[in-house]
Every structure is written in C-alpha cells, then in structure tokens.
Amino acid sequence: MPSPDTNDKAAFAQSAHAAFDLSAHFLIAMPGMEDETFAKSVVYLCEHSERGALGIVINKPTELTLPKLFAKVDLPLERKDLQESPVFGGGPLHTERGFVLHEKQVATAVTFADMKAEPLSDTKPVAELTEKVKAAMSLEQQLMEALHEEAGQDAPESTFYASSLTISDGLEMTTSKDVLEALASGGGPRKVLVSLGHAGWAKGQLESELAENTWLHVKASPEVIFDTPVSERYTKALGLLGLQEWMISRDVGRA
C-alpha cells in the first residue's frame, strides 16, 4: 500500500483532534528520533486542543539544581527533600521561564495550614486560616467566583496559585512565582517537577508527527513523573504500552 501523500497527511492533521485529545498523556520518542532535544524523551502533555499542544519533557535533567535555581531568584529552599532535585530542560521554547508540574492543591484552610507547616489543631482557628487563603488567592480567581455566584452557577474549584493550568488527570502546571515561594518556605506540593522551557506544537503539527510515527503515546502515570528515577523514565513509559526499546524499529521517528 502506498504511503499517504502530503495532502492526505494535512487532512489527517486537521481532523485528528476530533478523534482524540492527548492531554495528560505521555509522548514517547521513537528510538530513531534524531533531534537531540527530543531523542529518547518522554513528554507529558499538559494541553492538547485544536489550537495545538503544550508539554514538558520529564526525563532531561539539566546541570542546574533546585537550590541553585532558587538562589537565582533570591529564595532559600528549605524543603530538604528537594535539595538534590534537578531542574529539567522542559523543551526548546521559553527556556528563560520556569514551569512547575505538580500535584493539585486546592485553596482550602487545610491545604493552607499544610503548606505553612502549621498543625491545624493547635494553631489558628479554621475561620482565620480561611481568611488568609482568600487573601492569597488571585484577584482574577475571586472575580471569577463572584461572576459565577451572580449568575447562580457553582463557582469553579480554585487553584492555590495565581497562574495554574489544571490538567484532566488532576495535576497542575504553574508558572507564577508563588509556587516557588511556597516551596522555599518548606511547604508547597509534595510531588513536584520544575523545568525551564517547554515543548510546543502549532495547530495540526503534533497530529502530523503522529501520522509519521515520530511518537508513541499512552495515558500518563504520575508515578513515572514523580517516583521513578530519571534514567528509568523512558523505559517505564514504554512499559505502559507493554513495550521494550528493542521491540521498536529505528527506521521511524527521523523527522
């Protein structure tokens, strides 16, 4: 059977999103990938829509550690569990900006107390903590709640940080400095991956690459992101498909 021509691939790219949404999935580079940035990479897709896609490479650590990164923004890092954690090269776009992938934190009194390492039972009343949470929320979030309330609709669940994208599997990707401040003070999300830069695809671009067998894809696993040694993440991600690297041809993925 002849391979699809350029027009066929373009048509596929334009219509593919109607068939699937790969948000909260891993993209796994095929073994033949020659692009150094993405060779043997695992990309967690934070967003995939008809406008394009955005993801974070989760298995390409840089030489920069979190304590050094925090020092660059004048923050001490008190979290002992993060002292040896690397900063990841999340992708070739906006490499001057930080992107924090983490477990979801909801703006509640309990979460606020946990972030500040304050036992709720023997410190401040819940009402007082709740007021502090409201003060910490962004004005935009408060406005959105007020608008929903005025319209008689349930307010959307608030995120704890000023600029967070909530992903369908419950993880969040935050770009505002407040999450770094929370981590610096000894609080913040327990599960966290910090990257400089991200990967991105324009409208139809990812679909075209999938049609050319550049990537495999599978539903993401938080355990691979947060609990698996970096050197094993590519193998573990392939394992979610029941594959090992030797099973896959190196004659594809050379885009």
PLY file of the C-alpha trace (Angstrom):
ply
format ascii 1.0
element vertex 255
property float x
property float y
property float z
element edge 254
property int vertex1
property int vertex2
end_header
0.00 0.00 0.00
1.46 3.39 -0.92
2.19 5.86 1.85
-0.20 8.82 2.23
0.74 11.86 0.18
1.22 15.35 1.61
-2.43 16.29 1.16
-3.58 13.16 2.96
-1.29 13.97 5.90
-2.54 17.53 6.03
-6.14 16.34 6.06
-5.32 13.91 8.84
-3.65 16.64 10.88
-6.67 18.91 10.58
-9.20 16.27 11.54
-7.26 14.20 14.07
-8.14 16.28 17.09
-11.80 15.41 16.64
-10.81 11.79 17.25
-8.68 12.18 20.36
-7.34 14.55 22.98
-3.90 13.67 24.31
-3.92 15.98 27.33
-2.49 14.11 30.36
-0.74 11.63 28.06
2.91 10.82 27.53
4.52 11.31 24.15
7.39 8.81 23.89
10.00 9.49 21.23
10.56 6.65 18.82
14.10 5.20 19.04
15.05 6.68 15.67
14.40 10.26 16.74
17.45 12.29 15.63
16.53 15.66 17.17
18.89 15.95 20.16
16.30 17.84 22.22
13.76 15.06 21.93
15.86 11.91 21.42
14.67 9.26 23.92
12.43 11.84 25.53
9.19 11.44 27.43
6.92 14.46 27.15
3.99 14.99 29.48
1.27 16.79 27.53
-0.33 19.47 29.70
-2.69 20.64 26.98
-3.81 19.40 23.58
-6.53 21.15 21.64
-7.37 22.18 18.09
-5.05 25.18 18.63
-2.01 22.97 19.26
-0.27 21.28 22.17
1.99 22.12 25.10
4.09 19.70 27.11
7.01 19.28 29.49
9.92 16.90 28.87
10.21 14.91 32.13
13.43 12.97 31.61
16.04 15.53 30.51
17.68 16.97 33.65
19.97 19.96 33.35
23.09 20.58 35.43
21.16 23.17 37.43
19.74 22.01 40.77
16.69 23.43 42.52
18.69 25.14 45.30
20.78 26.95 42.66
17.67 27.97 40.73
16.02 29.30 43.88
19.15 31.24 44.75
18.94 32.95 41.34
15.50 34.32 42.28
16.61 35.25 45.82
14.72 32.47 47.57
16.21 29.98 50.04
14.97 26.43 49.57
14.02 24.90 52.91
12.49 21.69 51.57
15.05 19.02 52.46
13.53 16.51 50.04
14.31 18.82 47.10
17.94 19.65 47.83
19.29 17.21 45.22
16.48 17.62 42.69
17.50 18.76 39.20
15.84 21.40 37.09
14.64 19.80 33.86
15.01 21.01 30.31
11.28 21.04 29.60
11.67 21.82 25.92
13.12 24.31 23.45
10.51 27.07 23.91
10.67 29.87 26.51
13.75 28.41 28.15
14.11 31.54 30.27
10.82 30.78 32.06
10.08 28.29 34.81
7.27 25.73 34.59
6.28 23.74 37.67
4.41 20.46 37.19
2.88 19.32 40.46
0.04 17.57 42.22
-3.10 19.66 42.55
-3.54 21.85 45.61
-6.95 23.33 46.32
-7.29 26.61 48.20
-8.72 25.34 51.48
-7.85 26.00 55.11
-6.37 22.53 55.44
-4.11 22.98 52.42
-3.01 26.41 53.61
-2.11 25.04 57.04
-0.20 22.16 55.48
1.75 24.49 53.20
2.88 26.59 56.14
3.68 23.51 58.21
1.13 24.64 60.82
-0.79 21.83 62.59
-4.42 22.86 62.20
-5.50 21.56 65.60
-3.21 23.60 67.82
-2.51 26.83 65.96
-5.12 29.16 64.49
-8.89 28.75 64.09
-10.14 27.45 60.78
-12.00 30.70 60.09
-8.80 32.73 60.43
-6.91 30.36 58.15
-9.71 30.56 55.60
-9.42 34.34 55.53
-5.69 34.02 54.83
-6.45 31.63 51.98
-8.87 34.13 50.44
-6.25 36.85 50.72
-3.70 34.63 48.99
-5.98 33.88 46.04
-5.51 35.98 42.95
-7.95 38.80 42.21
-8.81 37.06 38.97
-9.93 33.93 40.80
-12.06 35.94 43.24
-13.64 37.83 40.35
-14.47 34.58 38.53
-16.11 33.22 41.69
-18.16 36.40 42.07
-19.33 36.24 38.45
-20.39 32.61 38.78
-22.18 33.39 42.04
-24.02 36.30 40.43
-25.12 34.07 37.58
-26.41 31.46 40.02
-23.77 28.93 38.96
-21.45 26.87 41.09
-18.06 28.57 41.37
-15.16 26.66 39.76
-12.76 24.93 42.11
-9.96 27.40 42.85
-6.33 26.59 42.41
-3.96 27.67 45.12
-1.59 29.58 42.86
-2.06 32.70 40.78
-1.35 31.14 37.38
-2.05 27.41 37.12
-3.37 25.16 34.39
-5.38 22.27 35.82
-4.91 19.13 33.73
-7.53 16.42 33.31
-5.71 13.87 35.50
-5.59 16.24 38.48
-2.07 17.54 38.02
-1.33 21.22 37.54
1.24 23.23 35.67
2.04 26.53 37.40
4.04 29.44 36.01
3.62 32.01 38.81
6.33 32.65 41.40
4.02 31.94 44.35
4.54 28.19 44.00
8.31 28.71 44.32
7.73 30.85 47.40
5.63 28.07 48.92
8.36 25.51 48.23
11.02 27.86 49.57
9.18 28.21 52.88
9.06 24.45 53.37
5.52 23.96 52.03
4.09 23.62 48.56
3.05 20.47 46.73
4.73 17.25 47.82
5.09 15.97 44.26
6.82 18.48 42.02
8.93 18.74 38.85
10.48 22.08 37.86
11.57 22.80 34.30
12.98 25.65 32.30
11.21 25.83 28.96
8.51 23.68 27.42
7.70 21.80 24.25
5.03 23.12 21.92
3.25 22.27 18.69
1.25 24.56 16.44
-2.18 23.67 15.10
-2.01 20.29 13.34
1.75 19.88 13.90
1.58 17.17 16.53
-1.03 15.27 14.56
1.29 15.32 11.54
4.18 13.98 13.62
1.96 11.22 14.99
0.95 10.29 11.44
4.65 9.97 10.59
5.21 7.62 13.57
7.55 10.08 15.29
5.89 9.49 18.68
4.15 6.81 20.65
1.51 7.94 23.12
-0.04 6.49 26.25
-2.05 7.70 29.23
0.40 9.34 31.63
1.30 7.90 35.01
2.19 10.29 37.87
4.42 7.57 39.30
6.66 7.78 36.24
6.86 11.58 36.60
7.48 11.85 40.33
8.56 8.48 41.72
10.72 6.92 39.00
14.47 7.62 38.70
15.14 9.90 35.74
17.28 7.31 33.95
14.38 4.81 34.00
11.52 7.05 32.87
11.84 6.32 29.16
11.82 2.56 29.81
8.95 2.82 32.29
6.88 4.92 29.88
7.39 2.34 27.12
6.39 -0.32 29.64
2.97 1.30 29.98
2.43 0.15 26.38
3.86 -3.29 27.09
6.92 -2.44 25.01
10.68 -2.52 25.37
13.03 -0.44 23.25
14.42 -3.44 21.34
10.90 -4.22 20.08
10.61 -0.92 18.16
12.10 -0.27 14.74
14.67 2.53 14.50
13.65 3.24 10.91
10.86 5.60 12.03
10.87 8.79 14.03
13.52 10.54 11.92
11.53 13.71 11.34
0 1
1 2
2 3
3 4
4 5
5 6
6 7
7 8
8 9
9 10
10 11
11 12
12 13
13 14
14 15
15 16
16 17
17 18
18 19
19 20
20 21
21 22
22 23
23 24
24 25
25 26
26 27
27 28
28 29
29 30
30 31
31 32
32 33
33 34
34 35
35 36
36 37
37 38
38 39
39 40
40 41
41 42
42 43
43 44
44 45
45 46
46 47
47 48
48 49
49 50
50 51
51 52
52 53
53 54
54 55
55 56
56 57
57 58
58 59
59 60
60 61
61 62
62 63
63 64
64 65
65 66
66 67
67 68
68 69
69 70
70 71
71 72
72 73
73 74
74 75
75 76
76 77
77 78
78 79
79 80
80 81
81 82
82 83
83 84
84 85
85 86
86 87
87 88
88 89
89 90
90 91
91 92
92 93
93 94
94 95
95 96
96 97
97 98
98 99
99 100
100 101
101 102
102 103
103 104
104 105
105 106
106 107
107 108
108 109
109 110
110 111
111 112
112 113
113 114
114 115
115 116
116 117
117 118
118 119
119 120
120 121
121 122
122 123
123 124
124 125
125 126
126 127
127 128
128 129
129 130
130 131
131 132
132 133
133 134
134 135
135 136
136 137
137 138
138 139
139 140
140 141
141 142
142 143
143 144
144 145
145 146
146 147
147 148
148 149
149 150
150 151
151 152
152 153
153 154
154 155
155 156
156 157
157 158
158 159
159 160
160 161
161 162
162 163
163 164
164 165
165 166
166 167
167 168
168 169
169 170
170 171
171 172
172 173
173 174
174 175
175 176
176 177
177 178
178 179
179 180
180 181
181 182
182 183
183 184
184 185
185 186
186 187
187 188
188 189
189 190
190 191
191 192
192 193
193 194
194 195
195 196
196 197
197 198
198 199
199 200
200 201
201 202
202 203
203 204
204 205
205 206
206 207
207 208
208 209
209 210
210 211
211 212
212 213
213 214
214 215
215 216
216 217
217 218
218 219
219 220
220 221
221 222
222 223
223 224
224 225
225 226
226 227
227 228
228 229
229 230
230 231
231 232
232 233
233 234
234 235
235 236
236 237
237 238
238 239
239 240
240 241
241 242
242 243
243 244
244 245
245 246
246 247
247 248
248 249
249 250
250 251
251 252
252 253
253 254
